[in-house]
């Protein structure tokens, strides 16, 4: 069973697009969105265990020079997807 976490990333001014491109290539990054607010990017990371998650965050993400700060939010309970009407899916 794998674990999942969301990582919020704050980048240096003007470097968000560059960081997003670099981070999107990292093994384990399943989704990436550029956002507004105190953080610039949010990513969804999947790993086989906490050691692998730590490795991804500490050695692959936090070492990118244009990243100023990260916040890692491990998922403690994953919800199953359920089908909603007209082909839409929702989290239960």
C-alpha contacts under 8 A as a table, 3 or more apart, distances in Angstrom:
res1	aa1	res2	aa2	distance
1	X	48	X	6.71
2	X	46	X	6.61
2	X	47	X	5.59
2	X	48	X	4.35
2	X	49	X	6.15
3	X	46	X	5.72
3	X	47	X	5.46
3	X	48	X	6.06
3	X	49	X	5.98
3	X	50	X	7.38
3	X	74	X	7.80
3	X	75	X	7.26
4	X	44	X	7.02
4	X	45	X	5.60
4	X	46	X	4.50
4	X	47	X	6.44
4	X	74	X	6.12
4	X	75	X	5.56
5	X	44	X	5.86
5	X	45	X	5.31
5	X	46	X	6.63
5	X	72	X	6.68
5	X	73	X	5.38
5	X	74	X	3.97
5	X	75	X	5.23
6	X	42	X	6.71
6	X	43	X	5.55
6	X	44	X	4.63
6	X	45	X	6.20
6	X	72	X	5.92
6	X	73	X	5.07
6	X	74	X	6.28
6	X	75	X	7.44
7	X	42	X	5.65
7	X	43	X	5.26
7	X	44	X	6.51
7	X	45	X	7.39
7	X	70	X	6.61
7	X	71	X	5.59
7	X	72	X	4.41
7	X	73	X	6.09
8	X	39	X	6.09
8	X	40	X	7.52
8	X	41	X	5.89
8	X	42	X	4.56
8	X	43	X	6.63
8	X	70	X	5.45
8	X	71	X	5.06
8	X	72	X	6.41
9	X	39	X	5.47
9	X	40	X	5.88
9	X	41	X	5.05
9	X	42	X	6.16
9	X	67	X	6.91
9	X	68	X	7.73
9	X	69	X	6.03
9	X	70	X	4.57
9	X	71	X	6.71
10	X	38	X	6.97
10	X	39	X	4.52
10	X	40	X	5.20
10	X	41	X	6.80
10	X	67	X	6.04
10	X	68	X	5.58
10	X	69	X	5.09
10	X	70	X	6.15
11	X	14	X	8.00
11	X	15	X	6.18
11	X	16	X	5.82
11	X	19	X	7.36
11	X	39	X	7.56
11	X	40	X	6.38
11	X	66	X	5.66
11	X	67	X	4.42
11	X	68	X	5.22
11	X	69	X	7.06
12	X	15	X	5.51
12	X	16	X	7.23
12	X	66	X	5.29
12	X	67	X	6.15
12	X	68	X	6.08
13	X	16	X	7.29
14	X	17	X	7.72
15	X	18	X	5.32
15	X	19	X	6.14
15	X	66	X	6.31
16	X	19	X	5.18
16	X	20	X	6.01
16	X	34	X	7.81
16	X	40	X	6.58
16	X	41	X	7.44
17	X	20	X	5.07
17	X	21	X	6.22
18	X	21	X	5.28
18	X	22	X	6.37
19	X	22	X	5.10
19	X	23	X	5.94
19	X	64	X	7.58
19	X	66	X	6.74
19	X	67	X	7.28
20	X	23	X	5.18
20	X	24	X	5.94
20	X	32	X	7.46
20	X	34	X	7.56
20	X	41	X	7.15
21	X	24	X	5.35
21	X	25	X	6.93
22	X	25	X	5.66
22	X	26	X	7.27
23	X	26	X	5.42
23	X	29	X	7.48
23	X	61	X	6.77
24	X	29	X	6.31
24	X	31	X	7.79
24	X	32	X	6.73
25	X	29	X	7.50
26	X	29	X	5.84
26	X	56	X	8.00
26	X	60	X	7.30
28	X	45	X	5.32
28	X	46	X	5.11
28	X	47	X	6.13
28	X	56	X	7.66
29	X	32	X	7.41
29	X	43	X	6.68
29	X	44	X	5.86
29	X	45	X	4.50
29	X	46	X	6.55
30	X	43	X	7.37
30	X	44	X	5.48
30	X	45	X	5.66
30	X	46	X	6.77
31	X	43	X	5.46
31	X	44	X	5.03
31	X	45	X	7.34
32	X	41	X	7.02
32	X	42	X	5.83
32	X	43	X	4.35
32	X	44	X	6.51
33	X	41	X	5.72
33	X	42	X	5.41
33	X	43	X	6.41
34	X	40	X	5.77
34	X	41	X	4.42
34	X	42	X	6.47
35	X	39	X	6.92
35	X	40	X	5.09
35	X	41	X	5.42
35	X	42	X	6.91
36	X	39	X	6.50
36	X	40	X	5.70
37	X	40	X	6.74
39	X	42	X	7.61
45	X	53	X	7.69
46	X	53	X	7.37
47	X	50	X	7.29
47	X	52	X	5.70
47	X	53	X	5.35
48	X	52	X	6.31
48	X	53	X	7.60
49	X	52	X	5.46
49	X	53	X	6.34
50	X	53	X	4.93
50	X	54	X	6.04
51	X	54	X	5.12
51	X	55	X	6.21
52	X	55	X	4.99
52	X	56	X	6.26
53	X	56	X	5.19
53	X	57	X	6.25
54	X	57	X	5.21
54	X	58	X	5.74
54	X	59	X	7.91
55	X	58	X	5.33
55	X	59	X	5.43
55	X	60	X	7.02
56	X	59	X	5.78
56	X	60	X	5.06
56	X	61	X	6.33
57	X	60	X	5.84
57	X	61	X	4.95
57	X	62	X	5.99
58	X	61	X	6.19
58	X	62	X	5.28
58	X	63	X	7.01
59	X	62	X	6.25
59	X	63	X	5.87
60	X	63	X	5.83
60	X	64	X	7.17
61	X	64	X	5.79
62	X	65	X	7.86
62	X	67	X	6.62
62	X	69	X	7.74
62	X	70	X	7.27
63	X	67	X	7.70
64	X	67	X	5.71
65	X	68	X	7.78
67	X	70	X	7.64
75	X	78	X	6.71
79	X	91	X	6.14
79	X	92	X	5.87
80	X	91	X	6.22
80	X	92	X	6.11
81	X	89	X	6.44
81	X	90	X	5.76
81	X	91	X	4.75
81	X	92	X	6.15
82	X	89	X	5.76
82	X	90	X	5.56
82	X	91	X	6.15
82	X	92	X	6.26
83	X	87	X	6.77
83	X	88	X	6.12
83	X	89	X	4.53
83	X	90	X	6.32
84	X	87	X	6.41
84	X	88	X	5.08
84	X	89	X	5.24
84	X	90	X	6.33
85	X	88	X	6.04
